[in-house]
């Protein structure tokens, strides 16, 4: 039973009578399958890392920029890691930002994000392994850095 607040139950204060946590994603709250939905962004990032040289340093082909303080323009990024930003690192950040964004939207928990990294990566590795078997050309495999930092060839 919900506690009384100023003579009204908390249930009656809600627009819809529910015990569910309010969320901006409430249109599909019942269908959310927790951490498994995070793996979509994670396995896509892994596949991009596999098809491209994930160790390639981006400053070799473009200027690294960031948003200005007012957010209206781009300014050069001058952080200490500016010369070490790689394709793989950026793919890892994209996967993390998508998953963490879903956490902020109250769709998932932090543990869902953490558990989805190895799951999405395992899905990607399985897809890459299956795809590799269909190539007619000599192919030494997909080599990339996993989320835990180890190098793998599939």
C-alpha positions as CSV (number, residue, x, y, z in Angstrom):
1,X,0.0,0.0,0.0
2,X,1.3,3.4,-0.9
3,X,1.8,5.9,1.9
4,X,-0.6,8.8,2.3
5,X,0.6,12.3,1.4
6,X,-1.6,15.3,2.4
7,X,-4.6,13.1,2.6
8,X,-4.1,11.5,-0.9
9,X,-2.4,8.3,-1.8
10,X,0.6,8.6,-4.1
11,X,-1.2,6.5,-6.6
12,X,-3.9,9.1,-7.1
13,X,-1.3,11.8,-7.7
14,X,-0.1,10.2,-10.9
15,X,-1.8,10.8,-14.2
16,X,-2.1,7.1,-14.8
17,X,-2.6,4.6,-11.9
18,X,0.6,2.7,-12.0
19,X,3.5,1.6,-9.7
20,X,6.0,2.0,-12.5
21,X,8.8,4.5,-12.3
22,X,8.0,7.6,-14.4
23,X,10.0,7.8,-17.6
24,X,10.2,9.8,-20.8
25,X,10.2,6.4,-22.6
26,X,6.9,5.2,-21.0
27,X,5.3,4.4,-24.4
28,X,7.3,1.1,-24.5
29,X,8.2,0.5,-20.8
30,X,6.6,-3.0,-20.8
31,X,8.6,-4.1,-23.8
32,X,12.1,-3.1,-22.6
33,X,14.3,-6.2,-22.3
34,X,17.0,-4.6,-20.2
35,X,20.6,-4.9,-21.0
36,X,20.1,-6.9,-24.2
37,X,18.9,-3.8,-26.1
38,X,22.2,-2.0,-25.4
39,X,24.0,-4.7,-27.3
40,X,22.8,-3.2,-30.6
41,X,25.0,-0.1,-30.3
42,X,27.8,-2.2,-28.9
43,X,27.9,-4.8,-31.7
44,X,27.7,-2.1,-34.4
45,X,30.7,-0.3,-32.9
46,X,32.6,-3.6,-32.8
47,X,31.8,-4.3,-36.5
48,X,33.0,-0.8,-37.5
49,X,36.3,-1.4,-35.6
50,X,36.7,-4.7,-37.4
51,X,36.2,-3.3,-40.9
52,X,38.5,-0.3,-40.3
53,X,41.9,0.0,-38.7
54,X,40.7,0.8,-35.2
55,X,44.3,1.8,-34.2
56,X,44.3,4.6,-36.8
57,X,45.0,8.0,-35.2
58,X,42.4,10.5,-36.5
59,X,44.6,13.5,-36.3
60,X,46.6,12.1,-39.3
61,X,43.7,13.0,-41.6
62,X,41.6,15.7,-39.9
63,X,41.8,18.4,-37.2
64,X,40.3,17.3,-33.9
65,X,37.7,19.8,-32.8
66,X,35.2,20.3,-30.0
67,X,32.3,22.5,-29.3
68,X,33.0,26.1,-28.1
69,X,31.9,27.1,-24.7
70,X,28.7,28.7,-26.1
71,X,28.1,25.6,-28.3
72,X,27.7,27.7,-31.5
73,X,31.0,26.8,-33.2
74,X,33.8,24.3,-33.3
75,X,37.3,25.0,-31.8
76,X,40.5,23.0,-31.9
77,X,40.7,20.3,-29.3
78,X,44.0,20.8,-27.4
79,X,43.8,18.1,-24.8
80,X,46.8,16.0,-24.0
81,X,45.4,13.1,-25.9
82,X,44.6,15.0,-29.1
83,X,47.3,13.1,-31.0
84,X,46.2,9.7,-29.7
85,X,42.5,9.7,-30.6
86,X,41.8,6.6,-32.6
87,X,38.9,5.1,-34.7
88,X,38.5,2.4,-32.1
89,X,38.4,4.8,-29.2
90,X,35.8,6.9,-30.9
91,X,33.7,3.8,-31.6
92,X,33.9,2.8,-28.0
93,X,32.8,6.3,-27.0
94,X,29.8,6.1,-29.3
95,X,28.7,2.8,-28.0
96,X,29.1,4.1,-24.4
97,X,27.3,7.3,-25.1
98,X,24.3,5.6,-26.6
99,X,24.0,3.1,-23.8
100,X,24.6,5.7,-21.0
101,X,22.1,8.0,-22.7
102,X,19.5,5.3,-22.4
103,X,20.4,5.0,-18.7
104,X,19.8,8.8,-18.3
105,X,16.4,8.4,-20.0
106,X,15.5,5.9,-17.3
107,X,15.1,3.1,-19.7
108,X,18.0,1.0,-18.3
109,X,20.2,0.6,-15.3
110,X,24.0,1.1,-15.2
111,X,24.4,-2.6,-14.8
112,X,22.5,-3.1,-18.1
113,X,25.1,-1.0,-19.8
114,X,28.0,-2.8,-18.2
115,X,26.6,-6.2,-19.0
116,X,25.7,-5.3,-22.6
117,X,29.3,-4.5,-23.6
118,X,30.5,-8.2,-23.6
119,X,27.2,-9.4,-25.0
120,X,27.1,-7.0,-27.9
121,X,30.8,-7.7,-28.6
122,X,30.1,-11.5,-28.6
123,X,27.2,-11.0,-31.0
124,X,29.5,-9.0,-33.3
125,X,32.3,-11.6,-33.1
126,X,29.8,-14.3,-34.0
127,X,28.5,-12.3,-37.0
128,X,32.0,-11.5,-38.2
129,X,33.0,-15.2,-37.8
130,X,30.0,-16.3,-39.9
131,X,30.6,-13.6,-42.5
132,X,34.3,-14.5,-42.8
133,X,33.3,-18.0,-43.8
134,X,31.4,-16.7,-46.8
135,X,34.4,-14.9,-48.4
136,X,35.8,-16.5,-51.6
137,X,39.1,-14.5,-51.4
138,X,42.0,-15.3,-49.1
139,X,41.4,-13.4,-46.0
140,X,43.4,-13.3,-42.8
141,X,40.5,-12.2,-40.7
142,X,39.1,-9.2,-38.9
143,X,41.5,-7.8,-36.3
144,X,40.4,-5.2,-33.8
145,X,40.6,-4.2,-30.1
146,X,37.9,-5.5,-27.8
147,X,36.3,-3.3,-25.2
148,X,38.5,-4.8,-22.5
149,X,41.7,-3.7,-24.5
150,X,42.7,-7.1,-25.9
151,X,43.4,-7.5,-29.6
152,X,41.5,-10.3,-31.4
153,X,41.5,-11.7,-34.9
154,X,38.3,-13.3,-36.0
